């Protein structure tokens, strides 16, 4: 008998490992959410001086790290979003296979 599995993102997870995978992904999600919150506050750069070069550099660094698609803050948010999707898919797979197992037990119990 071949082992059953679920695909989540690029991962192939054995069905009997889904509960452990949910915990692992939820732990990673907690860390990603903290990282996302920190990234927005800690990546903000202040100009070191009042001159145009310092001000311009601070503006450009902030754009790169905080300013939309491709920025560090954007990347941490996308990472968090992917973890949310993975957890949702794993939870859905767990519920689905629990229903299938329950239905199988009822059918087998009804014929026994």
C-alpha positions as a LaTeX table, in Angstrom:
\begin{tabular}{lrrr}
\hline
Residue & $x$ (\AA) & $y$ (\AA) & $z$ (\AA) \\
\hline
Unk1 & 0.00 & 0.00 & 0.00 \\
Unk2 & 1.39 & 3.38 & $-0.91$ \\
Unk3 & 1.59 & 6.04 & 1.76 \\
Unk4 & $-0.89$ & 8.89 & 1.36 \\
Unk5 & 0.32 & 12.47 & 1.41 \\
Unk6 & $-0.80$ & 16.02 & 0.84 \\
Unk7 & 1.00 & 18.68 & $-1.19$ \\
Unk8 & 1.28 & 22.11 & 0.38 \\
Unk9 & 3.29 & 24.71 & $-1.48$ \\
Unk10 & 6.38 & 22.84 & $-2.57$ \\
Unk11 & 6.12 & 20.35 & 0.29 \\
Unk12 & 4.91 & 16.76 & 0.21 \\
Unk13 & 3.69 & 15.79 & 3.68 \\
Unk14 & 2.61 & 12.31 & 4.75 \\
Unk15 & $-0.94$ & 12.37 & 6.08 \\
Unk16 & 0.13 & 10.98 & 9.44 \\
Unk17 & 2.55 & 13.92 & 9.76 \\
Unk18 & $-0.04$ & 16.63 & 9.02 \\
Unk19 & $-0.70$ & 17.49 & 12.71 \\
Unk20 & 3.05 & 17.92 & 13.35 \\
Unk21 & 3.38 & 19.96 & 10.14 \\
Unk22 & 0.53 & 22.22 & 11.24 \\
Unk23 & 2.38 & 22.90 & 14.49 \\
Unk24 & 5.66 & 23.58 & 12.68 \\
Unk25 & 4.01 & 25.93 & 10.17 \\
Unk26 & 2.06 & 27.70 & 12.96 \\
Unk27 & 5.29 & 28.20 & 14.93 \\
Unk28 & 6.94 & 29.62 & 11.80 \\
Unk29 & 3.88 & 31.80 & 11.23 \\
Unk30 & 4.13 & 33.23 & 14.75 \\
Unk31 & 7.77 & 34.12 & 14.10 \\
Unk32 & 6.97 & 35.56 & 10.67 \\
Unk33 & 4.23 & 37.77 & 12.11 \\
Unk34 & 6.66 & 39.13 & 14.71 \\
Unk35 & 9.29 & 39.65 & 12.02 \\
Unk36 & 6.78 & 41.49 & 9.82 \\
Unk37 & 5.78 & 43.80 & 12.65 \\
Unk38 & 9.41 & 44.45 & 13.59 \\
Unk39 & 10.49 & 44.99 & 9.99 \\
Unk40 & 8.14 & 47.92 & 9.55 \\
Unk41 & 9.42 & 49.69 & 12.65 \\
Unk42 & 13.08 & 48.75 & 12.72 \\
Unk43 & 13.86 & 49.23 & 9.04 \\
Unk44 & 12.92 & 52.90 & 9.08 \\
Unk45 & 16.12 & 54.87 & 8.50 \\
Unk46 & 16.56 & 58.43 & 9.70 \\
Unk47 & 18.86 & 60.84 & 7.92 \\
Unk48 & 22.19 & 61.12 & 9.74 \\
Unk49 & 22.38 & 64.80 & 8.97 \\
Unk50 & 20.29 & 67.63 & 7.64 \\
Unk51 & 22.11 & 67.80 & 4.30 \\
Unk52 & 20.58 & 66.75 & 0.99 \\
Unk53 & 22.79 & 63.67 & 0.61 \\
Unk54 & 21.85 & 62.26 & 4.05 \\
Unk55 & 18.17 & 63.03 & 3.52 \\
Unk56 & 18.16 & 61.59 & 0.00 \\
Unk57 & 19.96 & 58.43 & 1.12 \\
Unk58 & 17.48 & 57.89 & 3.97 \\
Unk59 & 14.56 & 58.32 & 1.56 \\
Unk60 & 16.02 & 55.81 & $-0.92$ \\
Unk61 & 16.89 & 53.23 & 1.75 \\
Unk62 & 13.37 & 53.51 & 3.21 \\
Unk63 & 11.84 & 53.07 & $-0.25$ \\
Unk64 & 13.92 & 49.96 & $-0.81$ \\
Unk65 & 13.08 & 48.39 & 2.54 \\
Unk66 & 9.57 & 49.70 & 3.17 \\
Unk67 & 8.25 & 50.95 & $-0.15$ \\
Unk68 & 6.00 & 48.40 & $-1.75$ \\
Unk69 & 6.56 & 45.41 & $-3.98$ \\
Unk70 & 10.07 & 44.00 & $-3.77$ \\
Unk71 & 10.88 & 45.72 & $-0.48$ \\
Unk72 & 12.02 & 43.88 & 2.63 \\
Unk73 & 8.72 & 44.63 & 4.39 \\
Unk74 & 6.77 & 43.38 & 1.36 \\
Unk75 & 8.83 & 40.16 & 1.30 \\
Unk76 & 8.20 & 39.45 & 4.98 \\
Unk77 & 4.46 & 40.04 & 4.43 \\
Unk78 & 4.41 & 37.64 & 1.44 \\
Unk79 & 6.29 & 35.03 & 3.47 \\
Unk80 & 3.73 & 35.37 & 6.25 \\
Unk81 & 0.88 & 35.12 & 3.70 \\
Unk82 & 2.34 & 31.90 & 2.26 \\
Unk83 & 2.57 & 30.39 & 5.74 \\
Unk84 & $-1.07$ & 31.33 & 6.38 \\
Unk85 & $-2.04$ & 29.55 & 3.14 \\
Unk86 & 0.02 & 26.48 & 4.04 \\
Unk87 & $-1.61$ & 26.20 & 7.47 \\
Unk88 & $-5.08$ & 26.61 & 5.91 \\
Unk89 & $-4.34$ & 23.89 & 3.34 \\
Unk90 & $-3.03$ & 21.53 & 6.02 \\
Unk91 & $-6.04$ & 22.16 & 8.24 \\
Unk92 & $-8.35$ & 21.54 & 5.27 \\
Unk93 & $-6.52$ & 18.29 & 4.39 \\
Unk94 & $-6.71$ & 17.14 & 8.01 \\
Unk95 & $-10.48$ & 17.79 & 8.14 \\
Unk96 & $-11.04$ & 16.12 & 4.75 \\
Unk97 & $-9.17$ & 12.95 & 5.64 \\
Unk98 & $-10.82$ & 12.80 & 9.06 \\
Unk99 & $-14.22$ & 12.85 & 7.28 \\
Unk100 & $-13.05$ & 10.17 & 4.83 \\
Unk101 & $-11.78$ & 7.96 & 7.64 \\
Unk102 & $-15.01$ & 8.43 & 9.59 \\
Unk103 & $-17.12$ & 7.56 & 6.55 \\
Unk104 & $-14.95$ & 4.50 & 5.85 \\
Unk105 & $-15.37$ & 3.28 & 9.43 \\
Unk106 & $-19.14$ & 3.71 & 9.18 \\
Unk107 & $-19.30$ & 1.82 & 5.89 \\
Unk108 & $-17.07$ & $-0.97$ & 7.14 \\
Unk109 & $-18.90$ & $-1.10$ & 10.47 \\
Unk110 & $-22.23$ & $-1.24$ & 8.68 \\
Unk111 & $-21.15$ & $-4.27$ & 6.62 \\
Unk112 & $-19.46$ & $-6.15$ & 9.44 \\
\hline
\end{tabular}
